[in-house]
């Protein structure tokens, strides 16, 4: 099973904190009940925590691809040009 720290896990599945926010519940057993009651399709990891595909979540909640990509993390592509500008000063 993928570790929470890997980029692949975060890209494919909602993070544990995102699932907690979605369900309003902290414990996996209760999260599973809430997700099932609301009709979410999910799998379980080896520890019994729910794994919810990010793509299904985004589709169901109407998140556009461009919005989802912006929300995932900082945009660092301009960082190197900023460093070059500082070095030139």
Backbone torsions as a table, in degrees:
resi	resn	phi	psi	omega
1	UNK	NA	150.7	-178.0
2	UNK	-75.6	146.0	176.2
3	UNK	-81.3	149.7	179.4
4	UNK	-60.2	-28.7	-175.8
5	UNK	-76.5	-16.2	-175.8
6	UNK	-77.9	145.9	178.8
7	UNK	-61.9	-38.3	-178.0
8	UNK	-60.3	-43.7	179.6
9	UNK	-61.0	-47.0	-177.4
10	UNK	-66.8	-37.5	179.9
11	UNK	-68.6	-40.0	-174.5
12	UNK	-84.2	-44.6	-174.5
13	UNK	-111.4	153.9	169.2
14	UNK	-64.4	147.0	177.8
15	UNK	-73.1	160.9	176.5
16	UNK	-54.8	-38.2	179.4
17	UNK	-69.8	-33.1	176.1
18	UNK	-67.8	-38.6	176.9
19	UNK	-66.4	-39.4	177.0
20	UNK	-61.6	-41.9	179.5
21	UNK	-68.1	-40.9	179.6
22	UNK	-62.5	-41.9	-176.2
23	UNK	-89.7	-24.5	-174.5
24	UNK	76.5	14.9	-177.1
25	UNK	-129.0	145.0	-176.3
26	UNK	-89.9	-37.3	-172.2
27	UNK	-91.2	139.1	-174.3
28	UNK	-56.9	-41.1	-178.0
29	UNK	-59.7	-43.7	-179.4
30	UNK	-74.3	-36.2	176.2
31	UNK	-58.4	-43.4	179.2
32	UNK	-60.5	-43.4	179.5
33	UNK	-62.5	-44.5	-179.6
34	UNK	-64.4	-46.7	179.8
35	UNK	-60.5	-44.9	179.7
36	UNK	-63.8	-42.1	-179.7
37	UNK	-64.3	-29.9	-179.9
38	UNK	-91.5	0.9	175.9
39	UNK	82.3	17.1	177.1
40	UNK	-75.9	138.8	172.8
41	UNK	-92.6	127.0	-178.0
42	UNK	-148.6	162.8	174.3
43	UNK	-112.7	174.3	177.2
44	UNK	-117.7	142.3	173.3
45	UNK	-82.8	-177.8	-176.2
46	UNK	-62.1	-23.4	180.0
47	UNK	-95.5	4.0	178.8
48	UNK	86.3	7.9	177.2
49	UNK	-81.6	142.6	179.9
50	UNK	-71.5	139.9	174.7
51	UNK	-114.5	118.8	-177.1
52	UNK	-118.3	122.6	-179.5
53	UNK	-62.6	130.1	178.9
54	UNK	-59.6	-39.9	-178.5
55	UNK	-60.9	-43.6	178.2
56	UNK	-64.8	-41.7	177.1
57	UNK	-59.0	-49.3	-177.6
58	UNK	-63.9	-40.7	178.0
59	UNK	-63.4	-46.8	-176.5
60	UNK	-64.9	-36.2	-178.4
61	UNK	-93.1	3.0	175.8
62	UNK	72.9	30.0	178.9
63	UNK	-81.4	124.3	177.4
64	UNK	-74.3	151.4	-178.4
65	UNK	-57.5	-42.6	-178.4
66	UNK	-65.6	-37.0	178.0
67	UNK	-67.6	-43.2	-179.0
68	UNK	-62.9	-41.1	-179.9
69	UNK	-65.5	-39.1	179.1
70	UNK	-66.9	-33.9	-175.2
71	UNK	-78.6	-12.1	-172.5
72	UNK	-77.4	-21.8	-179.1
73	UNK	171.3	179.9	-177.5
74	UNK	-68.9	149.1	175.4
75	UNK	-95.0	116.9	-172.9
76	UNK	-106.3	0.1	-174.7
77	UNK	-61.6	-28.4	179.6
78	UNK	-83.9	-6.9	-176.4
79	UNK	-62.3	-43.9	-177.8
80	UNK	-66.3	-37.8	178.6
81	UNK	-68.0	-33.8	176.7
82	UNK	-64.6	-41.5	179.1
83	UNK	-65.3	-40.2	178.4
84	UNK	-63.0	-41.2	179.8
85	UNK	-64.0	-41.1	178.6
86	UNK	-65.4	-39.5	-179.1
87	UNK	-68.1	-29.6	-179.0
88	UNK	-75.3	-19.4	-177.9
89	UNK	-67.5	NA	NA
